[in-house]
């Protein structure tokens, strides 16, 4: 056995250490490639959007004050002043006592401040329009500048660009988008017992799972990891692989060899390369034997070799770090997406560590789903295969009681 773990840091302390790594540089990509990237600079609108107020429904543009109190039994009457086609800004203002027939997306005439939906109005002929429902100013109208105002920040730096943000950029005429660079990721698996997935294991051997499962998680997060050949449990081999990986990549993830056993060389290899070891051990279950180091100023995470532990650590720490490096200003602060469920039974936890418990969901029509804990060894795939998500038991609790409402994070 080598030296024991450094003091196991809390998950909050570990995240603070991850924050110490600076985001990567900026690159400009075409609008079509911007989705899922992080905006690297504020986008200031050069114009009002919409440029002028537009109808959001088919109907009649009116002055809201002139149809106040209108109803089925007491309709209001207006004269039809004009028909407004889409794509044309009306030159004439709406005269008092008049309305304008308008279609969705067409610009309102000056003087109009609302639209009565077509189903609540009737053309009586001879230019007379009957109004059977009142409207308030702004009803059924997309107001000028409602999406973005000229000179104001439409999207802030650090915003994750979803399809809806891409749409706003297009509406503003932004076709070259400054975004944070996607980190290059090196993925290494260590272990004398590992053989490639396509090989037939001999006694004492197992197929490499982590390279493929972790690569799939990274790809789902938008990265394109470089998977290195399997690395044997040998100090020189691990040191050489780490050196090559860290020299050529922004983030290095190495699974296996992170504990304190006789054949766990990750820590020693990092130290021999001059790395600054920031943490060795984190108060997380599964995932305690996790290493965080800075090698050539770049982050290296030593993941546990057990398949469940490795995936949980990557999910809890590695993917937020990936987003942080790519320019996500809230990577470590944004609450993960969860949904509520009812815990089916008591679950015990060791106080002082944050437990991420696998759960299987049982749907119940009209009620919260039941979350059944899936307990088992962290080296087995079965618990992950059976699980629909994870629940967190905070470090200051000794467990959760059955029938408690829990937040389930999908996996």
C-alpha positions in Angstrom: 0.0 0.0 0.0 1.1 3.5 -0.7 0.4 6.6 1.4 -3.3 6.9 2.3 -5.6 9.4 0.6 -5.0 13.1 1.1 -7.8 14.6 3.2 -11.0 13.9 1.2 -12.3 17.3 0.2 -16.0 18.0 0.1 -17.8 18.1 -3.3 -18.1 21.9 -2.9 -14.4 22.2 -2.3 -13.7 20.0 -5.4 -15.9 22.3 -7.5 -14.0 25.3 -6.3 -10.8 23.7 -7.4 -12.3 23.0 -10.8 -13.2 26.7 -11.1 -9.5 27.6 -10.8 -9.0 26.4 -14.4 -9.5 29.2 -16.9 -11.9 28.9 -19.8 -10.3 28.3 -23.1 -10.0 30.8 -26.0 -12.6 32.2 -28.3 -13.4 31.2 -31.9 -15.9 32.4 -34.4 -18.3 29.9 -36.0 -21.1 30.3 -38.5 -24.6 30.5 -37.2 -25.4 27.0 -38.3 -22.7 25.6 -36.1 -23.4 27.6 -33.0 -26.0 25.4 -31.3 -24.9 23.9 -28.0 -21.9 26.3 -27.9 -21.4 29.0 -25.3 -21.5 32.6 -26.3 -18.1 34.3 -25.7 -19.2 37.9 -25.9 -22.4 40.0 -25.3 -24.6 40.4 -28.3 -25.9 43.9 -28.4 -29.0 44.5 -30.6 -28.4 46.9 -33.5 -32.2 47.4 -33.9 -35.5 47.0 -32.3 -36.9 43.5 -32.7 -39.6 43.5 -34.0 -38.8 46.7 -35.8 -42.5 47.8 -35.3 -45.5 46.4 -33.5 -47.0 43.4 -35.3 -50.2 41.3 -34.9 -49.9 38.0 -33.3 -53.4 36.9 -34.3 -55.6 37.4 -37.3 -58.3 40.0 -36.6 -58.8 43.7 -36.4 -56.3 46.3 -35.2 -58.0 48.8 -32.9 -57.6 51.4 -30.2 -58.2 49.4 -27.1 -60.0 52.3 -25.4 -62.6 52.4 -28.2 -63.8 48.8 -27.5 -63.8 49.0 -23.7 -66.9 47.2 -22.4 -67.7 45.5 -25.7 -69.5 42.1 -25.3 -71.9 39.7 -26.9 -74.9 41.6 -25.5 -73.4 45.0 -25.9 -71.1 45.0 -29.0 -69.1 47.9 -30.2 -69.0 49.2 -33.8 -66.1 50.5 -35.7 -65.6 51.6 -39.3 -63.1 49.6 -41.4 -60.3 51.9 -42.5 -58.0 49.6 -44.3 -56.7 46.1 -45.0 -53.1 45.5 -44.0 -51.1 42.8 -45.8 -48.1 41.2 -44.3 -44.7 42.7 -44.9 -46.0 46.3 -45.4 -45.7 49.1 -42.9 -48.9 51.1 -43.2 -48.4 54.7 -44.2 -51.6 56.0 -42.9 -52.5 56.2 -39.2 -55.7 54.6 -37.9 -58.4 57.3 -37.6 -60.4 57.4 -34.4 -63.5 55.2 -34.5 -61.9 52.9 -37.1 -60.2 49.5 -37.2 -58.0 47.8 -39.7 -58.3 44.2 -40.9 -54.9 42.5 -40.2 -53.3 39.1 -40.5 -50.8 37.5 -38.2 -47.4 39.0 -38.6 -48.6 42.2 -40.2 -47.5 45.6 -38.9 -50.0 47.7 -36.9 -50.9 51.2 -38.2 -49.9 54.1 -36.0 -52.7 54.7 -33.4 -53.6 51.1 -33.0 -52.5 49.4 -29.8 -54.3 46.0 -29.8 -55.9 43.4 -32.0 -59.3 41.9 -31.6 -59.2 38.2 -32.7 -61.3 37.5 -35.8 -63.6 35.1 -34.0 -64.8 38.0 -31.7 -65.6 40.3 -34.6 -68.0 40.3 -37.6 -67.9 42.2 -40.9 -71.5 43.5 -41.2 -70.8 44.9 -44.7 -70.7 48.5 -45.9 -67.5 49.0 -43.9 -69.1 48.3 -40.5 -67.3 45.9 -38.1 -69.0 44.6 -35.0 -66.7 44.0 -32.0 -67.9 41.5 -29.3 -65.0 41.4 -26.9 -62.9 44.1 -25.3 -59.1 44.1 -25.4 -56.4 45.8 -23.4 -53.5 47.7 -24.9 -50.9 45.2 -26.1 -53.4 42.3 -26.5 -52.5 40.0 -29.4 -49.6 42.2 -30.4 -45.9 41.6 -30.6 -44.7 45.0 -29.5 -41.8 46.9 -31.1 -38.6 46.0 -29.3 -40.3 43.3 -27.2 -37.7 40.6 -28.3 -34.8 43.0 -28.3 -34.2 46.7 -28.0 -31.7 48.6 -29.9 -28.5 49.2 -27.9 -29.4 46.7 -25.2 -27.8 43.3 -24.6 -29.9 40.7 -26.3 -27.8 37.7 -25.2 -25.1 37.7 -22.5 -21.6 36.1 -22.7 -21.8 32.6 -21.3 -25.2 31.9 -22.7 -25.6 28.3 -23.9 -27.0 28.6 -27.4 -30.1 26.5 -27.8 -32.2 26.5 -31.0 -34.2 29.4 -29.6 -31.1 31.5 -29.1 -29.9 30.6 -32.5 -33.2 31.9 -33.8 -32.8 35.2 -32.0 -29.3 35.6 -33.5 -30.7 35.0 -36.9 -33.4 37.6 -36.3 -30.7 40.1 -35.3 -28.6 39.4 -38.4 -25.7 37.8 -36.4 -24.3 35.1 -38.7 -20.7 34.9 -37.3 -20.9 33.9 -33.7 -18.1 34.3 -31.1 -18.1 31.2 -28.9 -15.9 29.5 -26.4 -13.6 26.8 -27.9 -14.7 23.2 -27.4 -12.0 21.5 -25.1 -10.1 18.7 -26.6 -10.3 15.7 -24.3 -7.9 12.8 -23.9 -9.4 9.6 -22.5 -7.2 6.9 -21.0 -8.0 3.6 -19.3 -5.5 1.8 -17.3 -5.3 -1.8 -16.0 -3.3 -5.0 -16.8 -6.6 -6.8 -16.8 -8.2 -4.8 -19.6 -8.5 -6.0 -23.2 -10.2 -4.2 -26.1 -14.0 -4.6 -26.4 -13.5 -6.7 -29.6 -11.2 -9.2 -27.9 -12.0 -12.4 -26.1 -11.0 -12.1 -22.5 -8.8 -14.8 -21.0 -9.0 -15.9 -17.4 -8.2 -12.8 -15.3 -9.1 -10.4 -18.0 -12.1 -8.1 -18.7 -13.2 -6.0 -21.7 -12.6 -2.3 -21.5 -15.9 -0.6 -20.6 -14.8 2.8 -19.4 -13.2 4.0 -22.6 -16.5 3.5 -24.5 -19.0 4.5 -21.8 -17.1 7.6 -20.9 -16.6 8.5 -24.5 -20.3 8.2 -25.1 -21.0 10.5 -22.2 -18.6 13.1 -23.5 -20.0 12.9 -27.0 -23.5 13.4 -25.7 -22.1 16.6 -24.0 -20.8 17.9 -27.3 -17.1 16.8 -27.0 -15.1 14.6 -29.4 -12.7 12.8 -27.1 -9.5 11.1 -28.3 -9.4 7.6 -26.9 -5.9 6.4 -26.2 -4.8 2.7 -26.4 -5.1 0.8 -23.1 -2.4 1.6 -20.6 -0.9 -1.2 -18.5 -0.4 -0.8 -14.7 3.2 0.3 -15.1 4.5 3.6 -13.8 6.5 4.5 -16.9 3.7 3.6 -19.3 1.2 5.7 -17.3 3.6 8.6 -17.1 4.3 8.5 -20.8 0.6 8.3 -21.6 -0.2 11.2 -19.3 2.5 13.3 -20.7 1.4 12.8 -24.3 -2.2 13.3 -23.4 -1.8 16.5 -21.4 0.6 18.0 -24.0 -1.9 17.6 -26.8 -5.2 18.2 -25.1 -7.1 20.6 -22.9 -8.5 18.0 -20.5 -7.2 14.6 -19.6 -9.4 11.9 -18.0 -7.7 8.7 -16.8 -9.7 5.9 -15.3 -8.2 3.4 -13.0 -5.1 3.5 -10.8 -6.4 6.5 -8.7 -6.7 4.7 -5.4 -3.8 3.7 -3.0 -3.2 0.0 -3.9 0.1 -1.5 -4.9 -0.7 -1.1 -8.6 -2.2 2.3 -8.5 0.3 4.5 -10.2 -1.7 7.6 -11.3 -0.7 9.8 -8.4 3.0 8.9 -8.6 3.0 9.4 -12.4 1.5 12.8 -12.1 4.0 13.9 -9.4 6.9 12.6 -11.5 5.8 14.9 -14.3 5.7 17.9 -12.0 1.9 18.1 -11.7 0.3 20.0 -8.9 -2.0 17.6 -7.2 -5.0 19.6 -6.0 -7.1 16.8 -4.5 -6.8 13.1 -3.9 -10.1 11.8 -2.5 -13.5 13.5 -2.5 -16.4 13.0 -0.1 -18.6 11.4 -2.8 -20.1 7.9 -3.1 -19.5 6.3 -5.4 -16.3 8.0 -6.4 -14.1 8.7 -3.4 -10.8 7.7 -5.0 -10.8 10.6 -7.4 -7.7 12.7 -8.3 -7.6 16.3 -9.5 -4.3 17.7 -10.8 -2.9 20.5 -12.9 -0.4 19.3 -15.4 1.2 21.9 -17.7 -1.6 24.2 -16.4 -4.3 21.9 -17.7 -6.7 19.8 -15.7 -6.2 16.1 -15.2 -8.9 14.0 -13.5 -8.0 10.6 -12.2 -11.3 8.6 -12.2 -12.0 5.5 -10.3 -11.7 2.3 -12.4 -15.1 0.9 -11.2 -17.6 1.6 -14.0 -20.3 3.1 -11.9 -17.9 5.3 -9.9 -16.2 6.5 -13.1 -19.5 7.5 -14.7 -20.9 9.2 -11.6 -17.7 11.3 -11.2 -17.7 12.3 -14.8 -21.3 13.3 -14.5 -20.9 15.2 -11.3 -17.5 16.9 -11.9 -16.1 16.2 -15.4 -19.0 17.4 -17.6 -19.4 20.7 -15.6 -15.7 21.2 -16.0 -16.0 20.6 -19.8 -18.7 23.2 -20.0 -16.7 25.7 -17.8 -13.7 25.3 -20.1 -16.0 25.9 -23.1 -17.2 29.2 -21.7 -20.2 28.4 -19.5 -20.1 30.9 -16.7 -22.7 29.0 -14.6 -21.3 25.5 -15.2 -20.8 24.8 -11.5 -23.8 26.8 -10.2 -26.6 25.7 -12.5 -28.9 23.2 -10.9 -29.2 20.0 -12.9 -32.5 19.2 -14.5 -34.5 17.0 -12.2 -38.1 15.9 -11.7 -39.9 14.9 -8.5 -40.6 11.3 -7.3 -41.6 9.6 -4.1 -38.9 7.5 -2.5 -40.2 3.9 -2.1 -38.3 3.1 1.1 -35.7 4.3 3.6 -32.1 4.7 2.3 -29.2 4.9 4.7 -26.1 7.0 4.0 -22.8 7.6 5.8 -22.8 11.1 7.2 -19.9 13.2 5.8 -20.1 12.1 2.2 -22.5 13.0 -0.6 -24.3 9.9 -1.8 -25.5 9.6 -5.4 -28.0 6.8 -5.3 -29.2 5.0 -8.4 -33.0 4.7 -8.6 -35.5 2.9 -10.9 -38.8 4.7 -11.5 -42.2 3.2 -11.4 -44.8 5.3 -13.2 -48.1 5.9 -11.4 -50.9 7.6 -13.3 -52.0 10.8 -11.7 -49.3 10.5 -9.0 -45.6 11.1 -8.5 -43.6 8.1 -9.8 -42.0 5.8 -7.2 -38.2 5.9 -7.0 -36.9 2.5 -6.1 -33.2 2.5 -4.9 -31.0 0.3 -7.0 -28.2 -0.7 -4.6 -25.1 -2.8 -5.6 -21.4 -2.8 -6.1 -19.9 0.1 -8.0 -18.0 -2.4 -10.3 -21.2 -3.8 -11.7 -22.9 -2.5 -14.8 -26.3 -3.9 -13.6 -27.1 -1.1 -11.2 -26.7 1.5 -13.9 -28.6 -0.5 -16.5 -31.5 -0.8 -14.1 -31.5 2.8 -13.1 -33.4 5.7 -14.6 -31.7 8.4 -12.6 -29.8 9.4 -9.5 -30.9 11.1 -6.3 -28.5 13.0 -4.0 -28.3 12.5 -0.3 -26.4 15.5 1.1 -23.3 14.9 3.2 -25.0 16.3 6.4 -27.7 13.6 6.4 -27.6 10.0 7.5 -30.1 9.0 4.8 -33.6 9.7 3.5 -36.9 8.4 4.7 -39.3 6.4 2.6 -42.1 8.5 1.1 -39.9 11.5 1.0 -40.2 13.6 -2.2 -36.8 13.4 -4.0 -35.3 15.1 -7.0 -34.3 12.6 -9.7 -31.6 13.5 -12.1 -32.0 11.5 -15.4 -29.0 9.4 -16.5 
